[in-house]
């Protein structure tokens, strides 16, 4: 995921670019950041909260922002989004929003993080954006900061947030204890209510019995999965290509399903690999295994790791390749699996 976590390139970029807290000067025009706020200062754990800020861009400048913001206290609900409003002086006002979910109870903060502004002409020449775009490719800028010498760094200050527990204050202070029953049915029971209870209890038992029987029959009669993981992966790829999500405008889900199919196949190559690993970790282990000649019956993995890395950018970043390019890359992964021997 492209975000603040593990962003070594941001540190390198900041080392060669002058940092200015919330304003930058570009050809006599000021780039400013304002209206930095959270939609709420107190939320419950797991609730959604938006961090937003406004950037005033003069004409001829472009903005670079991280794709996501993740720490141990919270993670991004989805990638960064923005809206654009044209100004009378030829510039533009961008409202940037990061949807976040908090997972740490108590006082936390969205930490300070950097954004960059540069001349649009330099970004286009460096292939960091296309002509007319106001937000450039963050990953590309990290990879080659020297291609945009006009780039200037602005810092978004930390934003405090209080995350409340789902427990009540009384429970948190006294400890959570089981409460006694409110009443016990005795000899003076209410017989109409008791009869209704027995009736609905019998009805519930019948529903549970019939439902359980239906589930058992469906499990008993379900078709057996293909015994060969390689054939299962090839069949899944054929079904994905036939469904044609990439040609229906859903390139992100197309790459997500292709990545999942590839992961399930690679994980059976070694019993130490499993769903707990990220795709990057899994591909790194596969490369090391092939370098040690642990697997002599599989093709070179360079093309596979390249496509899986690109899939991560599509799933968690803003990259949206054309349908033909997406189909070609997925076809390369299918050909790699087809060229392997069955585990």
Buried (B, 14 or more C-beta within 10 A) or exposed (E): BBBBEEBEBBEEBBEEBEEBEBEBEBEEBEBBBEEBEBEEEEBEBEEEBBBBBBBBBBEEBBBBBBBBBBBEBBBBEEBBEBEEEEEEEEBBBBBBBBBBBBEEBEEBBBEEBBBBBBBBBBBBEBEBBEEEBBBBBBBBBBEEBEBBEBBBBBBBBEBEBEBBEEEEEEEEEEEEEEEEEEEEEEEEEEEEEEEEEEEEEEEEEEEEEEEEEEEEEEEEEEEEEEEEBBEBBBEBBEEBBEBEBBBEEBBBBBBBBBBBBBBBBBBBBBEEBEEEBEBEEBBEBBBEBBEEEEBEEBBEBEBBBBBBEBBBBBBBBBBEBEBEEBBEBBBEBBBBBEEBEEB
